[in-house]
Amino acid sequence: MMPIGVFARATRLSVRVLRNYDRLGLLVPARVDPDTGYRWYSVDQFSRAGLVHRLRELEVPLSEIAEILAADTPEQAGAVVERHRERVAARAARLDEIAGRLGAVLAEPGRVSGWLEVYERWRGAQPTARVRLRTPLSGLSEALAPGFAQLFAGLAEQGIAPAGPAGTRCLTDDLDAADLEVELFVPVVRPPRPTATIAVGDEVDCLLAATVHEGGYDDIGTAYRSLGRWIAEQDRTLAGPAEERYLVPPAPGVPTAALRTEIAWPVRPASGPSGPADQETR
């Protein structure tokens, strides 16, 4: 038996970490003095401490280490290790992709994305079907597909077909918020019946400043910056949250280069009321 200080030095685990492992049940002392509360460990615990230390070096989460230690068979422990290996491999692939993009930036250090053409168009009033969801910014792309699947399934049940491209708008101003409120919408010919999965929305008459982003979404920031620059130069006032309309959305067989997304910002007319006829002339 040895006190916690000696065991910590022998296993290269700090006293603080050993106390935490005790609290989590990963490495419980062989004996705790009932009077002093001092923790004592046995030589037999070296192997378990070594395994926990090695798994932590390999960035295995503590919850999964607990699963490995509690496994009844090598196969059960191996399944947990394989799950972590797949997660690490996916992260490595993502980091490799980032490294490739950084190489392109280094190859052209002075390169600046060109400004996109910005245009104005008038959006008339129209009913929409919509779904609202809450998600962190990092999980937004993964949340869109099931959200739109729910939206289109709800419309199909009522025999309503979309009357235009589907879109999204973020209703949370602070993009650093833990959860963003995002609205998924699609214009329809007639309002749907509200259900547990879809709600009714209304697009109002509105002037939009818009641009079209071509390709994937990794560099969609250029479109937003182009709109921001145009709005600043034209001294326009925003009249609502930005919208993304998926003119050519991702779909099986559609190459990334063929994707088209309209980014539009509701703005107030430059001077006086404006309408569809005014916009057509302009």
Residue pairs with C-beta under 8 A, 6 or more apart in sequence:
1 30
1 31
1 40
1 41
1 42
2 10
2 40
2 41
2 42
2 43
3 38
3 39
3 40
3 41
4 15
4 18
4 19
4 29
4 38
4 39
4 40
4 41
5 15
7 13
7 18
7 41
7 45
7 49
8 14
8 15
8 17
8 18
10 46
11 18
11 46
11 49
11 50
11 53
12 53
13 21
13 49
13 52
13 53
18 27
18 39
19 39
21 27
21 52
22 28
22 29
22 39
24 62
24 66
25 66
26 52
26 62
26 65
26 66
26 69
27 45
27 48
27 49
27 52
29 39
29 40
29 41
30 40
30 41
30 42
30 44
30 45
31 39
31 40
32 38
32 39
32 40
33 40
48 69
51 68
51 69
52 65
52 69
55 65
55 68
56 62
56 65
58 84
59 84
59 88
60 68
60 81
60 84
61 84
64 80
64 83
64 84
67 76
67 77
67 80
68 77
68 80
68 81
71 77
71 80
101 218
105 111
113 219
113 222
113 225
114 222
115 222
115 225
115 226
115 229
116 211
116 212
116 213
116 222
116 223
116 226
117 211
117 226
118 209
118 210
118 211
118 226
118 227
118 230
119 209
119 210
119 211
120 207
120 208
120 209
120 210
120 267
120 279
120 282
121 207
121 208
121 210
121 264
121 279
122 205
122 206
122 207
122 208
122 274
122 275
122 276
122 278
122 279
122 280
123 203
123 205
123 206
123 207
123 208
123 264
124 203
124 205
124 276
125 202
125 203
125 204
125 205
126 163
126 164
126 187
126 188
126 202
126 203
127 187
127 188
127 189
127 190
127 191
127 200
127 201
127 202
127 203
128 185
128 186
128 187
128 188
128 200
128 201
128 202
128 203
129 151
129 154
129 155
129 160
129 185
129 186
129 188
129 191
129 192
129 198
129 199
129 200
129 201
130 151
130 183
130 184
130 185
130 186
130 198
130 199
130 200
130 201
131 147
131 148
131 150
131 151
131 154
131 183
131 184
131 185
131 197
131 198
131 199
132 171
132 181
132 182
132 183
132 184
132 199
133 143
133 147
133 181
133 182
133 184
134 179
134 180
134 181
134 182
135 143
135 179
135 180
135 182
136 178
136 179
136 180
137 175
137 176
137 180
140 180
140 182
141 217
143 182
144 168
144 184
147 182
147 184
148 166
148 184
150 197
150 198
151 166
151 184
151 185
151 186
151 197
151 198
152 162
152 186
153 197
154 192
154 195
154 197
154 198
155 161
155 162
155 186
155 188
155 192
155 198
157 195
158 192
158 193
160 188
160 189
160 190
160 192
161 188
161 189
162 186
162 187
162 188
163 186
163 187
163 188
163 189
164 186
164 187
164 245
165 186
165 187
165 245
165 246
165 247
165 249
165 262
166 184
166 185
166 186
166 245
166 246
166 249
167 184
167 185
167 186
167 243
167 244
167 245
167 246
168 182
168 183
168 184
168 185
168 243
168 244
169 182
169 183
169 185
169 240
169 241
169 242
169 243
169 244
170 180
170 181
170 182
170 183
170 241
170 242
171 180
171 181
171 182
171 183
171 241
172 179
172 180
172 181
172 182
183 201
185 201
187 203
191 200
192 198
192 200
194 200
205 275
206 239
206 240
206 266
207 239
207 266
207 267
207 268
207 269
207 274
207 279
208 243
208 264
208 265
208 266
208 267
209 227
209 230
209 231
209 234
209 236
209 264
209 265
209 267
210 227
210 262
210 263
210 264
210 265
211 223
211 226
211 227
211 230
211 262
211 263
212 223
212 247
212 260
212 261
212 262
212 263
213 220
213 222
213 223
213 260
213 261
213 262
213 263
214 257
214 259
214 260
215 256
215 257
215 259
216 256
216 259
217 259
217 261
220 261
220 263
223 261
223 263
224 242
224 263
227 242
227 263
227 265
230 236
231 238
231 265
231 267
234 270
236 267
236 268
236 270
237 267
237 268
238 265
238 266
238 267
238 268
239 266
239 267
239 268
240 265
240 266
241 266
242 263
242 264
242 265
243 262
243 263
243 264
243 265
243 266
244 261
244 262
244 263
244 264
245 261
245 262
245 264
246 259
246 260
246 261
247 260
247 261
247 262
248 254
248 258
248 259
248 260
248 261
249 259
250 259
